[in-house]
Amino acid sequence: MARAIARILRGPKLVTIIGLVLLTLLAWAWLVVGAGTQQGAQYSLYPFTPAPPGQGTAMAMGDWSLGNLAITISMWWVMMIAMMIPAAAPVVLLYDRSYRVSHSDTKSPVWQFVAGYLLLWGAFSSLAGLLQIALGQAAFLTMGLMALEAPMIAMIVLIAAGIYQITPVKRACLERCRNPAQFIARFQSPGAVGAFRLGLIHGLYCVGCCWVVMLLLFVGGVMNLVWVTILTLLVTAEKLLPRGRLVASTLGLGFILWGGRGLLAAWTS
């Protein structure tokens, strides 16, 4: 029995799965404990909820110090890892398997692939973190949830996200994400450098597919883990479900209708 268990644990596919699960769980655990932010994790379905007493300061939200920059950017990056690894896992596993088959090798540079993928999301996280601090300095974010203070601006962001969901750019990027076999066959090259490059390319398509949806965190709250969970499920659904393209278009129309209704309500109030 011990030998059988040892053989299973040495199985490369199982090791990769365990690694991805652990990476995702660690990312979510760090978010739950606040990801090093003064505001800490929040839980609300409603994006314009006032912060509880003591949940952060305006100075911290607009602080351009190196320490706050590092915390804010790392928080975004960990959040992207938590949100995107579940949707990217099938691509990672397919690459792992296809590399072993095509190169007759018991080892594949799968983690170099993952590193390239996450590096692109790290670049996005850097820009999102800088945007968050700029919005905080301009007093555009609520305390605690770190959501857009003005409902009209939040509704405009929703409409913009909805429009992007039905653009040719979104469809092209989503198509690459939904057809990993074609993507790997087209861009794969051998070795660790080739794996890292492939991860960068896949990350580029993935960011192109989801970047506007990620900006909806400014609508629901950057550290609002209810909102983070909802967006994670939506992104995973459009990438993995059989009718994912329909899911993406439906989400787009839903965002437009929601934003339009909110704008109308704000305009007439």
Secondary structure in CASP SS format (residue, H / E / C, confidence):
PFRMAT SS
TARGET T0000
AUTHOR 0000-0000-0000
METHOD secondary structure of the structure
MODEL  1
M C 1.00
A H 1.00
R H 1.00
A H 1.00
I H 1.00
A H 1.00
R H 1.00
I H 1.00
L H 1.00
R C 1.00
G C 1.00
P H 1.00
K H 1.00
L H 1.00
V H 1.00
T H 1.00
I H 1.00
I H 1.00
G H 1.00
L H 1.00
V H 1.00
L H 1.00
L H 1.00
T H 1.00
L H 1.00
L H 1.00
A H 1.00
W H 1.00
A H 1.00
W H 1.00
L H 1.00
V H 1.00
V C 1.00
G C 1.00
A C 1.00
G C 1.00
T C 1.00
Q C 1.00
Q C 1.00
G C 1.00
A C 1.00
Q E 1.00
Y C 1.00
S C 1.00
L C 1.00
Y C 1.00
P C 1.00
F C 1.00
T C 1.00
P C 1.00
A C 1.00
P C 1.00
P C 1.00
G C 1.00
Q C 1.00
G C 1.00
T C 1.00
A H 1.00
M H 1.00
A H 1.00
M H 1.00
G C 1.00
D C 1.00
W C 1.00
S C 1.00
L H 1.00
G H 1.00
N H 1.00
L H 1.00
A H 1.00
I H 1.00
T H 1.00
I H 1.00
S H 1.00
M H 1.00
W H 1.00
W H 1.00
V H 1.00
M H 1.00
M H 1.00
I H 1.00
A H 1.00
M H 1.00
M H 1.00
I H 1.00
P H 1.00
A H 1.00
A H 1.00
A H 1.00
P H 1.00
V H 1.00
V H 1.00
L H 1.00
L H 1.00
Y H 1.00
D H 1.00
R H 1.00
S H 1.00
Y H 1.00
R H 1.00
V H 1.00
S H 1.00
H H 1.00
S C 1.00
D C 1.00
T C 1.00
K C 1.00
S C 1.00
P C 1.00
V H 1.00
W H 1.00
Q H 1.00
F H 1.00
V H 1.00
A H 1.00
G H 1.00
Y H 1.00
L H 1.00
L H 1.00
L H 1.00
W H 1.00
G H 1.00
A H 1.00
F H 1.00
S H 1.00
S H 1.00
L H 1.00
A H 1.00
G H 1.00
L H 1.00
L H 1.00
Q H 1.00
I H 1.00
A H 1.00
L H 1.00
G H 1.00
Q H 1.00
A C 1.00
A C 1.00
F C 1.00
L E 1.00
T C 1.00
M C 1.00
G C 1.00
L C 1.00
M C 1.00
A C 1.00
L E 1.00
E C 1.00
A C 1.00
P H 1.00
M H 1.00
I H 1.00
A H 1.00
M H 1.00
I H 1.00
V H 1.00
L H 1.00
I H 1.00
A H 1.00
A H 1.00
G H 1.00
I H 1.00
Y H 1.00
Q H 1.00
I C 1.00
T C 1.00
P H 1.00
V H 1.00
K H 1.00
R H 1.00
A H 1.00
C H 1.00
L H 1.00
E H 1.00
R H 1.00
C H 1.00
R H 1.00
N C 1.00
P H 1.00
A H 1.00
Q H 1.00
F H 1.00
I H 1.00
A H 1.00
R H 1.00
F H 1.00
Q C 1.00
S C 1.00
P C 1.00
G H 1.00
A H 1.00
V H 1.00
G H 1.00
A H 1.00
F H 1.00
R H 1.00
L H 1.00
G H 1.00
L H 1.00
I H 1.00
H H 1.00
G H 1.00
L H 1.00
Y H 1.00
C H 1.00
V H 1.00
G H 1.00
C H 1.00
C H 1.00
W H 1.00
V H 1.00
V H 1.00
M H 1.00
L H 1.00
L C 1.00
L H 1.00
F H 1.00
V H 1.00
G H 1.00
G C 1.00
V C 1.00
M C 1.00
N E 1.00
L H 1.00
V H 1.00
W H 1.00
V H 1.00
T H 1.00
I H 1.00
L H 1.00
T H 1.00
L H 1.00
L H 1.00
V H 1.00
T H 1.00
A H 1.00
E H 1.00
K H 1.00
L H 1.00
L C 1.00
P C 1.00
R C 1.00
G H 1.00
R H 1.00
L H 1.00
V H 1.00
A H 1.00
S H 1.00
T H 1.00
L H 1.00
G H 1.00
L H 1.00
G H 1.00
F H 1.00
I H 1.00
L H 1.00
W H 1.00
G H 1.00
G H 1.00
R H 1.00
G H 1.00
L H 1.00
L H 1.00
A H 1.00
A H 1.00
W H 1.00
T H 1.00
S C 1.00
END
